[in-house]
Structures are given as structure tokens and as C-alpha cells.
Amino acid sequence: MYPFEADKISPKNRWYIAAYSSEISMKPFERSFFNISVALYRTEAGKVVAM
């Protein structure tokens, strides 16, 4: 983790909050983390998926 690479401002190998539970439904939506797009949605069983 330390020291960071010169062009990095945050460690990637950590947990970050992606969304509030109330924001995530069965309809996928996009969030970006470290310039990487992630789709978030819930399955029919209600489980959260991030891919």
C-alpha cells in the first residue's frame, strides 16, 4: 500500500462505498472508481451485484 505510486492518489486495494442501499434497484446503473466503470444492480433475490 505505501508508498503510493507517483500518479496514484488513493490505494485501490481497499473497500470504498459505492452507493447507498436505497439507490440500488434491479435497474443497473453506473459508477466510476479510479476511472473504471462499474455497473451496480440487484438480482431478483435482492442481492447486490457489482461488475
NORGI-V836434 format. One record per residue. N is the residue number from 1. RES is the residue in one small letter. SS is DSSP state (helix for helix, strand for strand, loop for the rest). D_CENTER is the distance of its C-alpha to the mean C-alpha in Angstrom with 2 decimals. Layout:
# NORGI-V836434
n=N res=RES ss=SS d_center=D_CENTER
n=N res=RES ss=SS d_center=D_CENTER
This chain:
# NORGI-V836434
n=1 res=m ss=loop d_center=19.17
n=2 res=y ss=loop d_center=22.10
n=3 res=p ss=loop d_center=23.48
n=4 res=f ss=loop d_center=20.67
n=5 res=e ss=loop d_center=21.48
n=6 res=a ss=loop d_center=23.25
n=7 res=d ss=loop d_center=20.66
n=8 res=k ss=loop d_center=17.59
n=9 res=i ss=loop d_center=16.89
n=10 res=s ss=loop d_center=14.25
n=11 res=p ss=loop d_center=13.85
n=12 res=k ss=loop d_center=11.08
n=13 res=n ss=loop d_center=12.27
n=14 res=r ss=loop d_center=10.97
n=15 res=w ss=loop d_center=8.74
n=16 res=y ss=loop d_center=6.93
n=17 res=i ss=loop d_center=6.85
n=18 res=a ss=loop d_center=4.27
n=19 res=a ss=loop d_center=7.64
n=20 res=y ss=loop d_center=11.13
n=21 res=s ss=helix d_center=12.50
n=22 res=s ss=helix d_center=15.01
n=23 res=e ss=helix d_center=12.75
n=24 res=i ss=loop d_center=11.71
n=25 res=s ss=loop d_center=14.74
n=26 res=m ss=loop d_center=16.10
n=27 res=k ss=loop d_center=15.70
n=28 res=p ss=loop d_center=12.58
n=29 res=f ss=strand d_center=10.90
n=30 res=e ss=strand d_center=8.87
n=31 res=r ss=strand d_center=6.48
n=32 res=s ss=strand d_center=6.94
n=33 res=f ss=strand d_center=6.16
n=34 res=f ss=loop d_center=9.61
n=35 res=n ss=loop d_center=10.94
n=36 res=i ss=strand d_center=8.88
n=37 res=s ss=strand d_center=8.19
n=38 res=v ss=strand d_center=5.84
n=39 res=a ss=strand d_center=7.91
n=40 res=l ss=strand d_center=7.57
n=41 res=y ss=strand d_center=11.06
n=42 res=r ss=strand d_center=13.62
n=43 res=t ss=loop d_center=16.40
n=44 res=e ss=loop d_center=20.02
n=45 res=a ss=loop d_center=20.11
n=46 res=g ss=loop d_center=17.39
n=47 res=k ss=loop d_center=14.81
n=48 res=v ss=strand d_center=11.11
n=49 res=v ss=strand d_center=9.76
n=50 res=a ss=strand d_center=6.58
n=51 res=m ss=loop d_center=8.28
